[in-house]
């Protein structure tokens, strides 16, 4: 019985290897005339999943570049995750760890791939419960940050403009936060200044009042508290409440 199991497993591995590489050697029980259908079907599933995960990248690359990338990935990368939805992340990992030639032609591609994958990951992540109240005052009550978020620092504005239009002159420092809305599960993002990044980092530590955040950010920037800064922070906090980047207010003890 163990021998039979090992033999069957060997046949399965041989068929899987053919589906990945296209290199076929006769396999007992497999009709040579029909085996090409297996590879076509499996490849199409992988290709469709990658297109769904990376629609912006698919649009940027030429048809030949996309086909070659997927074929290389499918043939030479041994996927590790048992979760099918997680497989597209390995395309990002494969492209970056192999220092793929496409990264030279499209310098922003690493960040574009990561932006697209992060949207999938945030959408699929496990729920992170938070305790908060919808009743409160943005100026006086401690604010509770949505824990289902990710802060990012990019060097290309892949979240702000069509990737096809990005050139070397756009290279710089760009900050954004991506977060999952609790009511719909949709993933949204918000462009940030460094000062607003600092505010979110403070809220990630603990709920804070607007007054505390204004004082802290001015101290970090080594500038006096000004009415314009206060107005900017309060406007950001209000927008964050409306978008559910900030969930609400800490419940009174």
TINUMI-811749 format. One record per residue (C-alpha): residue number from 0; residue in one letter; chain; z, x, y. Coordinates in Angstrom, 1 decimal. Layout:
% residues N
  num  residu  chaine      pz      px      py
  NUM       A       A       Z       X       Y
...
END
This chain:
% residues 253
  num  residu  chaine      pz      px      py
    0       X       A     0.0     0.0     0.0
    1       X       A     0.8     2.8     2.5
    2       X       A    -2.6     4.4     1.7
    3       X       A    -4.4     1.1     2.4
    4       X       A    -2.6     0.8     5.7
    5       X       A    -3.5     4.3     6.7
    6       X       A    -7.1     3.7     5.8
    7       X       A    -7.3     0.5     7.7
    8       X       A    -5.7     2.1    10.7
    9       X       A    -8.2     4.9    10.5
   10       X       A   -11.1     2.5    10.6
   11       X       A    -9.6     0.7    13.6
   12       X       A    -9.1     4.0    15.4
   13       X       A   -12.7     5.0    14.7
   14       X       A   -14.0     1.6    16.0
   15       X       A   -11.8     2.0    19.1
   16       X       A   -13.1     5.5    19.6
   17       X       A   -16.7     4.3    19.5
   18       X       A   -15.9     1.5    21.9
   19       X       A   -14.6     4.0    24.4
   20       X       A   -17.1     6.8    24.0
   21       X       A   -20.2     5.3    22.6
   22       X       A   -20.3     8.0    19.9
   23       X       A   -20.8     6.2    16.6
   24       X       A   -20.3     7.3    13.1
   25       X       A   -20.6     4.8    10.2
   26       X       A   -17.4     2.9     9.6
   27       X       A   -16.9     1.0     6.3
   28       X       A   -17.0    -2.7     6.8
   29       X       A   -18.8    -2.5    10.2
   30       X       A   -22.5    -3.5    10.4
   31       X       A   -24.3    -0.7    12.2
   32       X       A   -26.8    -3.2    13.7
   33       X       A   -24.0    -5.2    15.4
   34       X       A   -21.5    -2.5    16.4
   35       X       A   -23.0    -2.1    19.9
   36       X       A   -21.8    -5.6    20.7
   37       X       A   -18.2    -4.5    20.3
   38       X       A   -18.5    -1.7    22.8
   39       X       A   -20.4    -4.0    25.3
   40       X       A   -17.8    -6.7    25.1
   41       X       A   -14.8    -4.3    25.4
   42       X       A   -16.5    -2.4    28.3
   43       X       A   -17.2    -5.6    30.1
   44       X       A   -13.6    -6.7    29.9
   45       X       A   -12.4    -3.3    31.3
   46       X       A   -15.1    -3.3    34.0
   47       X       A   -14.2    -6.9    35.1
   48       X       A   -10.5    -6.1    35.3
   49       X       A   -11.1    -3.0    37.4
   50       X       A   -13.5    -4.9    39.7
   51       X       A   -10.8    -7.6    40.1
   52       X       A    -8.1    -5.0    40.9
   53       X       A   -10.3    -2.9    43.2
   54       X       A   -12.8    -5.2    45.0
   55       X       A   -12.8    -3.1    48.2
   56       X       A   -13.5     0.1    46.3
   57       X       A   -16.2    -1.6    44.2
   58       X       A   -17.8    -2.7    47.5
   59       X       A   -17.7     0.8    49.0
   60       X       A   -19.1     2.7    46.0
   61       X       A   -22.8     2.5    45.1
   62       X       A   -23.5     0.6    41.9
   63       X       A   -24.3     3.9    40.2
   64       X       A   -21.1     5.6    41.4
   65       X       A   -19.0     2.6    40.2
   66       X       A   -20.7     2.6    36.8
   67       X       A   -20.3     6.3    36.4
   68       X       A   -16.6     6.2    37.4
   69       X       A   -15.8     3.4    35.0
   70       X       A   -17.7     5.0    32.2
   71       X       A   -15.9     8.3    32.7
   72       X       A   -12.5     6.6    32.8
   73       X       A   -13.2     4.4    29.8
   74       X       A   -14.5     7.3    27.7
   75       X       A   -12.1    10.1    28.6
   76       X       A    -8.8     8.6    29.7
   77       X       A    -6.3     7.5    27.0
   78       X       A    -4.5     4.5    28.6
   79       X       A    -0.8     4.6    28.1
   80       X       A     0.6     1.2    29.2
   81       X       A     0.8    -1.6    26.6
   82       X       A     0.6    -4.1    29.5
   83       X       A    -3.0    -5.0    30.1
   84       X       A    -2.5    -5.9    33.8
   85       X       A    -1.1    -2.4    34.4
   86       X       A    -4.2    -0.7    33.1
   87       X       A    -6.0    -0.6    36.6
   88       X       A    -3.3     1.7    37.9
   89       X       A    -4.5     4.3    35.5
   90       X       A    -7.9     4.4    37.2
   91       X       A    -6.1     5.4    40.4
   92       X       A    -4.2     8.0    38.5
   93       X       A    -7.3     9.3    36.7
   94       X       A    -9.3     9.6    39.9
   95       X       A    -6.5    11.5    41.8
   96       X       A    -5.3    13.7    39.0
   97       X       A    -8.8    14.8    38.0
   98       X       A    -9.6    15.4    41.7
   99       X       A   -12.8    13.3    41.2
  100       X       A   -15.9    14.3    43.2
  101       X       A   -15.8    10.9    44.8
  102       X       A   -12.7    11.8    46.7
  103       X       A   -14.7    14.5    48.6
  104       X       A   -17.5    12.1    49.5
  105       X       A   -15.0     9.3    50.4
  106       X       A   -11.8    11.1    51.8
  107       X       A   -10.1     7.7    52.3
  108       X       A   -10.7     6.7    48.6
  109       X       A    -7.2     7.8    47.4
  110       X       A    -5.5     5.5    49.9
  111       X       A    -7.9     2.7    49.4
  112       X       A    -7.3     2.7    45.7
  113       X       A    -3.5     2.9    46.2
  114       X       A    -3.6     0.0    48.8
  115       X       A    -5.5    -2.2    46.3
  116       X       A    -3.3    -1.3    43.4
  117       X       A    -0.1    -1.8    45.4
  118       X       A    -1.2    -5.4    46.1
  119       X       A    -1.5    -6.0    42.4
  120       X       A     1.9    -4.3    41.7
  121       X       A     3.7    -6.3    44.3
  122       X       A     2.2    -9.5    43.1
  123       X       A     3.2    -8.8    39.5
  124       X       A     6.6    -7.3    40.2
  125       X       A     9.8    -8.9    38.8
  126       X       A    11.7   -11.1    41.2
  127       X       A    14.4    -9.4    43.3
  128       X       A    16.9   -12.0    44.3
  129       X       A    18.5   -11.9    47.8
  130       X       A    21.2   -14.1    49.3
  131       X       A    20.5   -15.4    52.7
  132       X       A    20.6   -18.5    54.9
  133       X       A    17.7   -20.0    56.9
  134       X       A    20.1   -21.0    59.6
  135       X       A    21.0   -18.4    62.2
  136       X       A    20.0   -16.7    65.5
  137       X       A    17.7   -13.7    65.6
  138       X       A    19.7   -12.1    68.4
  139       X       A    23.2   -12.5    67.1
  140       X       A    23.2   -12.9    63.3
  141       X       A    22.6   -10.1    60.7
  142       X       A    19.1   -10.3    59.3
  143       X       A    18.2   -10.0    55.6
  144       X       A    15.1    -8.1    54.6
  145       X       A    12.8    -9.4    51.9
  146       X       A    13.5    -6.9    49.0
  147       X       A    10.0    -7.4    47.6
  148       X       A     8.2    -4.9    49.9
  149       X       A     6.7    -1.4    50.1
  150       X       A     6.5     0.8    53.2
  151       X       A     3.4     3.0    53.4
  152       X       A     2.2     5.9    55.5
  153       X       A    -1.6     6.4    55.4
  154       X       A    -4.0     8.9    57.0
  155       X       A    -6.9     6.5    57.1
  156       X       A    -6.9     2.9    58.4
  157       X       A    -7.9     1.4    55.0
  158       X       A    -5.8    -1.7    55.8
  159       X       A    -7.3    -2.3    59.3
  160       X       A   -11.0    -1.9    59.0
  161       X       A   -13.8    -2.1    56.5
  162       X       A   -13.8     1.1    54.5
  163       X       A   -17.5     1.6    54.9
  164       X       A   -16.9     2.0    58.6
  165       X       A   -14.1     4.7    58.3
  166       X       A   -15.2     8.1    59.4
  167       X       A   -13.3    11.4    60.0
  168       X       A   -12.6    10.5    63.6
  169       X       A   -10.3     7.7    62.3
  170       X       A    -8.0    10.1    60.5
  171       X       A    -4.5    10.0    61.8
  172       X       A    -1.1     8.4    61.0
  173       X       A    -0.9     4.8    60.1
  174       X       A     2.1     2.8    58.9
  175       X       A     2.3    -0.5    57.3
  176       X       A     4.6    -2.7    55.2
  177       X       A     3.3    -4.8    52.3
  178       X       A     5.4    -7.6    51.0
  179       X       A     5.4   -10.6    48.7
  180       X       A     6.0   -14.0    50.3
  181       X       A     8.7   -15.9    48.3
  182       X       A     7.2   -19.3    48.7
  183       X       A     3.6   -18.5    47.6
  184       X       A     3.8   -15.2    45.9
  185       X       A     0.9   -14.0    48.1
  186       X       A     1.0   -10.3    49.2
  187       X       A     0.6    -9.7    52.9
  188       X       A     0.9    -6.6    55.1
  189       X       A     1.9    -5.9    58.6
  190       X       A     0.8    -2.9    60.7
  191       X       A     3.8    -0.9    62.1
  192       X       A     4.7     1.7    64.7
  193       X       A     7.1     4.5    63.6
  194       X       A     9.8     2.7    65.5
  195       X       A     9.3    -0.5    63.5
  196       X       A     9.3     1.5    60.3
  197       X       A    12.7     2.8    61.3
  198       X       A    14.0    -0.7    61.9
  199       X       A    12.9    -1.8    58.4
  200       X       A    14.5     1.3    56.9
  201       X       A    17.8     0.2    58.6
  202       X       A    17.5    -3.3    57.3
  203       X       A    16.8    -2.0    53.8
  204       X       A    20.3    -0.4    53.9
  205       X       A    22.1    -3.5    55.0
  206       X       A    21.7    -6.7    57.1
  207       X       A    21.8    -5.8    60.8
  208       X       A    21.9    -7.7    64.1
  209       X       A    19.1    -7.2    66.6
  210       X       A    21.4    -5.6    69.0
  211       X       A    22.4    -2.9    66.4
  212       X       A    18.7    -2.3    65.6
  213       X       A    17.7    -1.9    69.2
  214       X       A    20.6     0.6    69.9
  215       X       A    19.8     2.6    66.7
  216       X       A    16.1     2.8    67.3
  217       X       A    16.5     3.9    70.9
  218       X       A    19.0     6.6    69.7
  219       X       A    16.6     7.8    67.1
  220       X       A    13.8     8.0    69.7
  221       X       A    16.2     9.6    72.2
  222       X       A    15.4     7.1    74.9
  223       X       A    17.7     4.8    76.8
  224       X       A    17.9     1.1    75.8
  225       X       A    15.2    -0.7    77.9
  226       X       A    14.3    -4.3    78.4
  227       X       A    10.8    -3.6    77.1
  228       X       A    12.1    -2.0    73.9
  229       X       A    14.5    -4.9    73.4
  230       X       A    11.7    -7.4    73.9
  231       X       A     9.4    -5.5    71.4
  232       X       A    12.1    -5.4    68.7
  233       X       A    13.0    -9.1    69.1
  234       X       A     9.4   -10.1    69.0
  235       X       A     8.9    -8.1    65.8
  236       X       A    12.0    -9.6    64.2
  237       X       A    10.8   -13.1    65.1
  238       X       A     7.4   -12.5    63.6
  239       X       A     9.0   -11.0    60.5
  240       X       A    11.1   -14.1    60.1
  241       X       A     8.0   -16.4    60.4
  242       X       A     6.0   -14.3    57.9
  243       X       A     9.0   -14.0    55.5
  244       X       A     9.2   -10.2    55.7
  245       X       A    12.7   -11.0    56.8
  246       X       A    14.0   -13.8    54.7
  247       X       A    16.7   -15.1    56.9
  248       X       A    20.3   -14.4    57.9
  249       X       A    23.3   -13.1    56.1
  250       X       A    25.6   -16.0    55.1
  251       X       A    28.9   -16.1    57.0
  252       X       A    31.9   -15.0    54.9
END
